[in-house]
Amino acid sequence: MPNQRITKRTVDSLRSSVREFTVWDSAVTGFGVRVRPTGAKSYVVVYRAGAGRGAPVRRFTIAAVSKITPERARARAKAVLGSVAHGHDPANQKTTERGTPTVAELSDRFMAEHVRAKRKAGTAEFYRDILDRIVKPAVGTTKADKLTRLQVGKLHSSLSDTPFQANRMLAVVGSMYTFAGSAGIVPEGTNPGRAIDKFKEGRRERFLTGEELERLGTAIREAETNGIPWTVDETKATAKHVAKEKRFTRIAPSAAAALRLLLLTGCRLREILHLRWEHVDFERGCLFLPDSKSGRKTVILNAPALAVLNALEQVGPYVVPGDNPEKPRHDLKRPWDAVTKRAKLTGVRLHDLRHTYASFGAGFGLGLPIIGKLLGHAQVATTARYAHLDNDPLRRASELIAGRIAAAFNGNRPAKMQPVRKAGKRQ
C-alpha cells in the first residue's frame, strides 16, 4: 500500500485483513497505523536504535486510534524520533518501565527479602502495618520509579492527626527505597520521602503516680477474681438474654501476671509475652532472654517479680500462653483496656509501665547508667530521657541551702561553714 498522509478519514477507511499490515505516513518517516487481523488499530513509529544499518529496528506503539487524533499521534511520533536523534531508545525504555514493579509489588518484595529476613518480628509487623494500611491504599498502583515527593508529601500531610505514624511512614518508605536502590529496581539514592518536613512529636512518656498505681493494682485484682462489672442497657430487648453472672469481665491469671511483670521488671511487651519457662532461672533470680530489641539480655528478677512467676501454673512452654498452650499470647489489649478503664487511667499505654519502672528508679537517685542496664538500653542517650526525674540530689541540695537561709533569717546562727581551700595556698 503506497504511503499517504494519515488523516481521520484514512484511519476510518482501513479494514482488517487475514494478515497484520501497516499504512505509513507520507509526511513523517516511520510514523504509521498498524492494523491487526482482529480489527484493532494503533499508531506506531519505527526507528533504528543506533547508527548504521546494523542497528536494531524498534517499534514504539504510541496509542490506540480511539485514544488520540492523527494530528496528536503525529506530534508524538516526531517527539519519539527527536529523542532517538539524541541517542535515546524509547521502545526499550518503555519495555523496561513495564517491568518495573508498582509500589505495592515493591513493598511485598521489600518485606519478603529484607524486613522479615533482617529485622526482628516486632519491627517486621510494624513495617507491614504501615505499608498495608497506609502506603498501599494511597500509592500502591504507582510504578515504583514514578512515585514523586509530591505524592508522598500529600500522604504525610493527610496523617497530621497522628504525627508519630506520619513520620514513621516516611522512615519506612525511605528504607524501602534504599532496598530498591541496592537491588537495582530504581536508581541508587532514589527516595521520594527525602526532604519532607516531619511533624513535631510530643513526648510520649507517661509516668504513673503512686495513687494511680494503687488504682491499677486494685483493678487487676478485681479483674482476675470477681471480675469487672459492665453495664447492660436494660431498655434494650436483648438485655434479658445476658445472664447476671455474665455481666463481668474476667482476665486470665497469666494475663494479670503479664501486666504485673511488665511493671515490676521494666521489660518490653514482647519480652514478656514471648518469655519461655526455660528462660527463667529461679535459683539465680534472672531471666536470660536469648533475643530482645537490643540482642541477648539478662533481666534481674526482684522479689515481687519472682513471687508473680512462682504463683503461675506451668501449662506449656510459655509463661503467658495463648489459647493454644503451645503458642504465646498475641497481645494484652483487651485485659489492659478493661483494667485501665476501671482504674480511670485515660490514655495510658502498656509501654508506659516500662516508663514508670524507669521513673521510680530515677526518682530514687539510682543513676541513669544503672537504670539503662536494668532496661537493657544499648545507647546511653536512650536512658537520658529520664534525667529530669533524677531530682533526689537536687532536692537534698535545695533543702540544705534553704535550711541555712531560714535559720539565719529566724535568728538562729547555723554552724560555721568551713571555707574551701584554694589550690596553692595554705589556710
Secondary structure, DSSP 8 states (H G I E B T S, - for coil): -------HHHHHH----SS-EEEE-SSSTTEEEEE-TTS-EEEEEEEESSSSTTS-EEEEEEEETTTS-HHHHHHHHHHHHHHHHTT--HHHHHHHHHTS-BHHHHHHHHIIIIIHHHS-HHHHHHHHHHIIIIIHHHHTTSBGGG--HHHHHHHHHHTTTSHHHHHHHHHHHHHHHHHHHHTTSS-TT--TTTT--------------HHHHHHHHHHHHHHHTT-EE----TTSGGGGGS-GGGSEE---HHHHHHHHHHHHH---HHHHHT-BGGGEETTTTEEEES--TTSSEEEE--HHHHHHHHTS---SSBSSB-SSTTSB----HHHHHHHHHHTT-TT--THHHHHHHHHHHHHTT--HHHHHHHHT-SSHHHHGGGGGG--HHHHHHHHHHHHHHHHHHTT-----------TT---
